Amino acid sequence: MEASEKRKEYWKKNLTITAILMVIWFVITYVIGYYARDLSFNFFGWPFAFYMGAQGSLILYIVIIWFYARYMNNLDIEYGVQEGEE
């Protein structure tokens, strides 16, 4: 495989995972936050909407960052562009 084709394939995978994670981020930030008002039960003494806005979304953001870092490290190794090895 030619180097430029390999580079295009790498960037296509990178942009695909970035787009997917951005859609998930959007859903967590706006969609769940918008509809959480309708959830009227208490969660550890707080309204569930408050919990989702204050704690639940932060946990999911950290999961997104962890997944992206892990995925990109594996992709870098697959294409031989990992950091720290010269």
N, CA, C and O atoms as a MOPAC input file, in Angstrom:
PM7 MOZYME 1SCF
protein

 N      0.85400 1    -1.17600 1     0.00000 1
 C      0.00000 1     0.00000 1     0.00000 1
 C      0.89700 1     1.23400 1     0.00000 1
 O      1.87300 1     1.31600 1     0.74600 1
 N      0.55200 1     2.16000 1    -0.82700 1
 C      1.32200 1     3.40200 1    -0.93800 1
 C      1.15800 1     4.24100 1     0.33400 1
 O      0.12600 1     4.18100 1     1.00300 1
 N      2.19200 1     5.02200 1     0.65400 1
 C      2.18800 1     5.80300 1     1.89900 1
 C      1.04000 1     6.79900 1     1.94600 1
 O      0.43100 1     6.98600 1     2.99900 1
 N      0.73500 1     7.44000 1     0.83000 1
 C     -0.34900 1     8.42800 1     0.84000 1
 C     -1.71400 1     7.74600 1     1.01900 1
 O     -2.60300 1     8.30800 1     1.65800 1
 N     -1.88400 1     6.55300 1     0.46800 1
 C     -3.13300 1     5.81200 1     0.66800 1
 C     -3.27500 1     5.39300 1     2.12800 1
 O     -4.36400 1     5.45400 1     2.69800 1
 N     -2.17000 1     4.97100 1     2.72200 1
 C     -2.18100 1     4.57300 1     4.12000 1
 C     -2.50900 1     5.77800 1     5.00900 1
 O     -3.25500 1     5.65500 1     5.98000 1
 N     -1.95000 1     6.93300 1     4.67200 1
 C     -2.22100 1     8.15500 1     5.43100 1
 C     -3.68600 1     8.55200 1     5.31300 1
 O     -4.29900 1     8.96600 1     6.29700 1
 N     -4.25300 1     8.42800 1     4.10900 1
 C     -5.67000 1     8.76000 1     3.92100 1
 C     -6.56100 1     7.81400 1     4.72100 1
 O     -7.55300 1     8.24400 1     5.31100 1
 N     -6.21800 1     6.54900 1     4.74200 1
 C     -6.99500 1     5.57200 1     5.50100 1
 C     -6.92600 1     5.87200 1     7.00200 1
 O     -7.92700 1     5.77400 1     7.71100 1
 N     -5.73500 1     6.23800 1     7.47100 1
 C     -5.55300 1     6.60500 1     8.87700 1
 C     -6.42600 1     7.80200 1     9.23300 1
 O     -7.12200 1     7.78200 1    10.24800 1
 N     -6.39400 1     8.84100 1     8.40800 1
 C     -7.18100 1    10.04500 1     8.70600 1
 C     -8.67200 1     9.79800 1     8.56900 1
 O     -9.46500 1    10.41300 1     9.28100 1
 N     -9.06600 1     8.91200 1     7.67100 1
 C    -10.48300 1     8.58000 1     7.54300 1
 C    -10.98200 1     7.91700 1     8.82200 1
 O    -12.05900 1     8.24600 1     9.31700 1
 N    -10.19500 1     6.98100 1     9.35500 1
 C    -10.58000 1     6.33500 1    10.61200 1
 C    -10.58800 1     7.34400 1    11.76000 1
 O    -11.47300 1     7.30900 1    12.61500 1
 N     -9.60900 1     8.23700 1    11.77700 1
 C     -9.53200 1     9.26100 1    12.81500 1
 C    -10.75300 1    10.18000 1    12.76100 1
 O    -11.36500 1    10.45100 1    13.79300 1
 N    -11.10500 1    10.65100 1    11.59600 1
 C    -12.24900 1    11.54700 1    11.46200 1
 C    -13.56800 1    10.83600 1    11.74900 1
 O    -14.49500 1    11.43800 1    12.29200 1
 N    -13.65500 1     9.56100 1    11.38700 1
 C    -14.87200 1     8.79900 1    11.66000 1
 C    -15.11200 1     8.66600 1    13.15800 1
 O    -16.21600 1     8.92700 1    13.63600 1
 N    -14.07800 1     8.26000 1    13.90600 1
 C    -14.26500 1     8.10600 1    15.35000 1
 C    -14.50700 1     9.45700 1    16.01000 1
 O    -15.27200 1     9.54800 1    16.97000 1
 N    -13.86900 1    10.49800 1    15.51000 1
 C    -14.09400 1    11.83700 1    16.06100 1
 C    -15.54100 1    12.27200 1    15.83700 1
 O    -16.17000 1    12.81800 1    16.74300 1
 N    -16.06500 1    12.03500 1    14.65200 1
 C    -17.45300 1    12.40800 1    14.35300 1
 C    -18.43300 1    11.62600 1    15.22400 1
 O    -19.40100 1    12.19200 1    15.73200 1
 N    -18.18900 1    10.33900 1    15.39600 1
 C    -19.07400 1     9.51600 1    16.23000 1
 C    -19.06500 1    10.01100 1    17.67200 1
 O    -20.11900 1    10.14000 1    18.29500 1
 N    -17.87700 1    10.28700 1    18.20000 1
 C    -17.78100 1    10.75300 1    19.58000 1
 C    -18.37400 1    12.15200 1    19.74600 1
 O    -18.91700 1    12.46100 1    20.80700 1
 N    -18.28500 1    12.99500 1    18.73400 1
 C    -18.89700 1    14.32200 1    18.80700 1
 C    -20.42400 1    14.21800 1    18.82300 1
 O    -21.08500 1    14.99900 1    19.50800 1
 N    -20.98700 1    13.27300 1    18.08400 1
 C    -22.43400 1    13.05900 1    18.11600 1
 C    -22.85300 1    12.58200 1    19.50900 1
 O    -23.86200 1    13.03600 1    20.04900 1
 N    -22.07300 1    11.66300 1    20.08500 1
 C    -22.37100 1    11.20100 1    21.44100 1
 C    -22.27300 1    12.36500 1    22.42400 1
 O    -23.12900 1    12.51300 1    23.29600 1
 N    -21.23700 1    13.19200 1    22.28900 1
 C    -21.08600 1    14.37000 1    23.15200 1
 C    -22.30200 1    15.28900 1    23.03200 1
 O    -22.81800 1    15.77400 1    24.03900 1
 N    -22.75900 1    15.52600 1    21.80000 1
 C    -23.92000 1    16.38800 1    21.57700 1
 C    -25.15700 1    15.82400 1    22.27200 1
 O    -25.89900 1    16.55600 1    22.92700 1
 N    -25.37000 1    14.52600 1    22.12600 1
 C    -26.53100 1    13.89400 1    22.75200 1
 C    -26.45200 1    14.02100 1    24.27100 1
 O    -27.44500 1    14.34400 1    24.92300 1
 N    -25.27100 1    13.76800 1    24.83300 1
 C    -25.11100 1    13.88200 1    26.28700 1
 C    -25.35600 1    15.31600 1    26.74500 1
 O    -26.04200 1    15.54000 1    27.74300 1
 N    -24.80400 1    16.27800 1    26.03100 1
 C    -24.86000 1    17.66400 1    26.46300 1
 C    -26.23700 1    18.28100 1    26.27600 1
 O    -26.75000 1    18.92900 1    27.18800 1
 N    -26.83400 1    18.09300 1    25.12300 1
 C    -28.05900 1    18.81100 1    24.80900 1
 C    -29.32800 1    17.96700 1    24.90500 1
 O    -30.31600 1    18.40800 1    25.49300 1
 N    -29.31800 1    16.79100 1    24.35100 1
 C    -30.54000 1    15.98700 1    24.29200 1
 C    -30.90600 1    15.46000 1    25.66800 1
 O    -32.03600 1    15.64000 1    26.12300 1
 N    -29.95800 1    14.81000 1    26.33600 1
 C    -30.26300 1    14.27900 1    27.66200 1
 C    -30.55400 1    15.41600 1    28.63000 1
 O    -31.48300 1    15.32100 1    29.43300 1
 N    -29.77900 1    16.48300 1    28.56600 1
 C    -30.02500 1    17.62900 1    29.43700 1
 C    -31.38700 1    18.25400 1    29.22500 1
 O    -32.03300 1    18.68900 1    30.17800 1
 N    -31.82300 1    18.30100 1    27.98200 1
 C    -33.12100 1    18.88900 1    27.66600 1
 C    -34.26700 1    18.02800 1    28.19300 1
 O    -35.22300 1    18.53800 1    28.77700 1
 N    -34.16100 1    16.72200 1    27.98100 1
 C    -35.24100 1    15.82500 1    28.38600 1
 C    -35.15200 1    15.39700 1    29.84600 1
 O    -36.09600 1    14.80000 1    30.36400 1
 N    -34.05000 1    15.68400 1    30.51600 1
 C    -33.92400 1    15.28600 1    31.91600 1
 C    -34.91000 1    16.01700 1    32.80100 1
 O    -35.24800 1    15.52700 1    33.87800 1
 N    -35.38300 1    17.18100 1    32.37400 1
 C    -36.38600 1    17.91200 1    33.16000 1
 C    -37.63900 1    17.07800 1    33.36800 1
 O    -38.30300 1    17.19300 1    34.39800 1
 N    -37.96100 1    16.24500 1    32.39600 1
 C    -39.17400 1    15.43300 1    32.46700 1
 C    -39.03900 1    14.24700 1    33.42000 1
 O    -40.03600 1    13.61500 1    33.76800 1
 N    -37.83300 1    13.95000 1    33.83500 1
 C    -37.60700 1    12.84300 1    34.75600 1
 C    -37.78400 1    13.37400 1    36.17000 1
 O    -36.93900 1    14.11800 1    36.66600 1
 N    -38.86600 1    13.00000 1    36.81300 1
 C    -39.24200 1    13.65300 1    38.06400 1
 C    -38.99300 1    12.81400 1    39.31100 1
 O    -39.60400 1    13.08100 1    40.34700 1
 N    -38.13000 1    11.82200 1    39.25400 1
 C    -37.86900 1    11.04400 1    40.46100 1
 C    -36.58500 1    11.53300 1    41.13600 1
 O    -35.75400 1    12.19000 1    40.50900 1
 N    -36.43500 1    11.20600 1    42.41700 1
 C    -35.26500 1    11.61800 1    43.18500 1
 C    -34.16400 1    10.57300 1    43.06200 1
 O    -34.42700 1     9.37100 1    43.03500 1
 N    -32.93600 1    11.05100 1    42.98900 1
 C    -31.76100 1    10.20900 1    42.87000 1
 C    -30.78700 1    10.61300 1    43.96400 1
 O    -30.14800 1    11.66100 1    43.86500 1
 N    -30.66300 1     9.79600 1    45.00600 1
 C    -29.84000 1    10.11500 1    46.17600 1
 C    -30.24000 1    11.45000 1    46.80200 1
 O    -29.38500 1    12.21600 1    47.24600 1
 N    -31.52700 1    11.71900 1    46.83200 1
 C    -32.02900 1    12.93400 1    47.46700 1
 C    -32.06700 1    14.16100 1    46.57100 1
 O    -32.55900 1    15.20800 1    46.99100 1
 N    -31.57000 1    14.06100 1    45.37000 1
 C    -31.58000 1    15.18000 1    44.41500 1
 C    -32.48700 1    14.82800 1    43.24600 1
 O    -32.64900 1    13.65200 1    42.92000 1
 N    -33.07700 1    15.82800 1    42.61400 1
 C    -33.84100 1    15.53400 1    41.39700 1
 C    -32.91300 1    14.91400 1    40.34200 1
 O    -31.76600 1    15.33700 1    40.19200 1
 N    -33.40700 1    13.93300 1    39.63300 1
 C    -32.58000 1    13.22600 1    38.64800 1
 C    -32.03800 1    14.16900 1    37.58200 1
 O    -30.91000 1    13.98700 1    37.12400 1
 N    -32.80700 1    15.16500 1    37.17800 1
 C    -32.34000 1    16.11900 1    36.16600 1
 C    -31.09500 1    16.84500 1    36.65600 1
 O    -30.15500 1    17.05400 1    35.89000 1
 N    -31.08500 1    17.23000 1    37.92500 1
 C    -29.91600 1    17.89700 1    38.48900 1
 C    -28.71200 1    16.96300 1    38.47400 1
 O    -27.61000 1    17.36200 1    38.09800 1
 N    -28.93400 1    15.71100 1    38.88700 1
 C    -27.83600 1    14.74800 1    38.90900 1
 C    -27.24400 1    14.55100 1    37.51400 1
 O    -26.02300 1    14.55200 1    37.35900 1
 N    -28.08200 1    14.38400 1    36.51000 1
 C    -27.60000 1    14.18800 1    35.13900 1
 C    -26.79500 1    15.38500 1    34.66500 1
 O    -25.75500 1    15.22700 1    34.02600 1
 N    -27.27500 1    16.57800 1    34.97600 1
 C    -26.56500 1    17.77600 1    34.53700 1
 C    -25.26200 1    17.99700 1    35.26600 1
 O    -24.28000 1    18.43900 1    34.67100 1
 N    -25.24400 1    17.69200 1    36.55900 1
 C    -24.07900 1    18.01600 1    37.36400 1
 C    -23.04900 1    16.89000 1    37.42900 1
 O    -21.85000 1    17.16700 1    37.46500 1
 N    -23.47500 1    15.65100 1    37.44500 1
 C    -22.54400 1    14.54800 1    37.65600 1
 C    -22.50400 1    13.55100 1    36.50200 1
 O    -21.42900 1    13.15700 1    36.04700 1
 N    -23.65600 1    13.15600 1    36.04500 1
 C    -23.71000 1    12.10000 1    35.02700 1
 C    -23.00900 1    12.47100 1    33.74100 1
 O    -22.30300 1    11.64700 1    33.15900 1
 N    -23.19400 1    13.69400 1    33.28900 1
 C    -22.56000 1    14.09900 1    32.04200 1
 C    -21.04700 1    14.17900 1    32.19100 1
 O    -20.32600 1    13.84400 1    31.25100 1
 N    -20.54500 1    14.61100 1    33.34100 1
 C    -19.09700 1    14.68400 1    33.54800 1
 C    -18.45500 1    13.31000 1    33.48900 1
 O    -17.37400 1    13.14300 1    32.92400 1
 N    -19.11800 1    12.33800 1    34.06700 1
 C    -18.59700 1    10.97100 1    34.02400 1
 C    -18.54700 1    10.47400 1    32.58200 1
 O    -17.57400 1     9.84000 1    32.17400 1
 N    -19.57900 1    10.75700 1    31.82500 1
 C    -19.60200 1    10.31400 1    30.42600 1
 C    -18.55800 1    11.04000 1    29.58100 1
 O    -18.00300 1    10.44900 1    28.65500 1
 N    -18.28200 1    12.30700 1    29.88000 1
 C    -17.22500 1    13.03100 1    29.15700 1
 C    -15.86900 1    12.37500 1    29.39800 1
 O    -15.06900 1    12.24400 1    28.47200 1
 N    -15.61100 1    11.96600 1    30.62700 1
 C    -14.34800 1    11.29600 1    30.94500 1
 C    -14.25700 1     9.96000 1    30.21100 1
 O    -13.18300 1     9.58800 1    29.74000 1
 N    -15.36100 1     9.24300 1    30.11200 1
 C    -15.37500 1     7.97300 1    29.37100 1
 C    -15.08500 1     8.22000 1    27.89000 1
 O    -14.35500 1     7.44700 1    27.27000 1
 N    -15.64000 1     9.27300 1    27.32300 1
 C    -15.37400 1     9.61000 1    25.91900 1
 C    -13.89100 1     9.90400 1    25.71700 1
 O    -13.28800 1     9.41100 1    24.76400 1
 N    -13.29600 1    10.70700 1    26.61000 1
 C    -11.87400 1    11.04700 1    26.48700 1
 C    -11.01200 1     9.79800 1    26.61300 1
 O    -10.07500 1     9.61200 1    25.83700 1
 N    -11.32000 1     8.93300 1    27.58900 1
 C    -10.56200 1     7.69800 1    27.76600 1
 C    -10.64700 1     6.81600 1    26.52300 1
 O     -9.63600 1     6.29100 1    26.05800 1
 N    -11.85900 1     6.65600 1    25.98800 1
 C    -12.04400 1     5.80800 1    24.81300 1
 C    -11.27400 1     6.35600 1    23.60900 1
 O    -10.62300 1     5.60200 1    22.88500 1
 N    -11.35300 1     7.67000 1    23.40200 1
 C    -10.66300 1     8.28200 1    22.26000 1
 C     -9.14600 1     8.09300 1    22.38200 1
 O     -8.48900 1     7.74100 1    21.40300 1
 N     -8.59100 1     8.32300 1    23.56300 1
 C     -7.15300 1     8.16000 1    23.75300 1
 C     -6.72600 1     6.72000 1    23.50800 1
 O     -5.71500 1     6.47300 1    22.85200 1
 N     -7.49200 1     5.77000 1    24.03200 1
 C     -7.17700 1     4.35000 1    23.83700 1
 C     -7.28100 1     3.95400 1    22.36900 1
 O     -6.40800 1     3.26700 1    21.84000 1
 N     -8.35600 1     4.39300 1    21.71700 1
 C     -8.56100 1     4.07000 1    20.30700 1
 C     -7.43200 1     4.64200 1    19.44900 1
 O     -6.89700 1     3.95600 1    18.57800 1
 N     -7.07600 1     5.90000 1    19.70000 1
 C     -6.03900 1     6.53600 1    18.88800 1
 C     -4.66600 1     5.91600 1    19.14400 1
 O     -3.87100 1     5.79600 1    18.21300 1
 N     -4.37100 1     5.52400 1    20.37400 1
 C     -3.10500 1     4.83500 1    20.63800 1
 C     -3.02500 1     3.53800 1    19.85200 1
 O     -1.99100 1     3.23400 1    19.25800 1
 N     -4.11100 1     2.76800 1    19.84400 1
 C     -4.13300 1     1.52600 1    19.07000 1
 C     -4.03500 1     1.78900 1    17.57900 1
 O     -3.36300 1     1.04600 1    16.86300 1
 N     -4.69700 1     2.83700 1    17.09900 1
 C     -4.63600 1     3.17900 1    15.67800 1
 C     -3.22500 1     3.63200 1    15.29800 1
 O     -2.72700 1     3.27800 1    14.22900 1
 N     -2.58600 1     4.40700 1    16.16300 1
 C     -1.21300 1     4.84100 1    15.91000 1
 C     -0.26800 1     3.64800 1    15.81100 1
 O      0.59900 1     3.60900 1    14.93700 1
 N     -0.43500 1     2.68300 1    16.70200 1
 C      0.40200 1     1.48500 1    16.65500 1
 C      0.14000 1     0.69900 1    15.38400 1
 O      1.07300 1     0.20000 1    14.75600 1
 N     -1.12800 1     0.58600 1    15.00200 1
 C     -1.48900 1    -0.14800 1    13.78200 1
 C     -0.84200 1     0.45600 1    12.54300 1
 O     -0.42200 1    -0.27600 1    11.64700 1
 N     -0.75600 1     1.78800 1    12.48100 1
 C     -0.20800 1     2.45600 1    11.31100 1
 C      1.26400 1     2.87300 1    11.50200 1
 O      1.84400 1     3.50000 1    10.61500 1
 N      1.85500 1     2.53500 1    12.62800 1
 C      3.27100 1     2.79400 1    12.84600 1
 C      3.61400 1     4.25600 1    13.06100 1
 O      4.70800 1     4.69000 1    12.70000 1
 N      2.71000 1     5.02100 1    13.63800 1
 C      2.97100 1     6.44200 1    13.86900 1
 C      2.90000 1     6.79200 1    15.36600 1
 O      2.64500 1     7.94300 1    15.72100 1
 N      3.12400 1     5.80000 1    16.24000 1
 C      3.04600 1     6.03300 1    17.66600 1
 C      4.17100 1     6.95000 1    18.13000 1
 O      5.21800 1     7.05900 1    17.49300 1
 N      3.92200 1     7.59900 1    19.25200 1
 C      4.89400 1     8.51600 1    19.82800 1
 C      5.92800 1     7.75900 1    20.63500 1
 O      5.66500 1     6.66500 1    21.13400 1
 N      7.10800 1     8.34900 1    20.75800 1
 C      8.10600 1     7.85600 1    21.67800 1
 C      9.00800 1     6.75800 1    21.16500 1
 O      9.90600 1     6.32600 1    21.88800 1
 N      8.81000 1     6.29700 1    19.96600 1
 C      9.67800 1     5.25000 1    19.44100 1
 C     10.36100 1     5.76300 1    18.18400 1
 O      9.72300 1     6.01000 1    17.16100 1
 N     11.65100 1     5.91300 1    18.28700 1
 C     12.40000 1     6.41300 1    17.13600 1
 C     13.51700 1     5.48700 1    16.77800 1
 O     14.25700 1     5.74900 1    15.83000 1

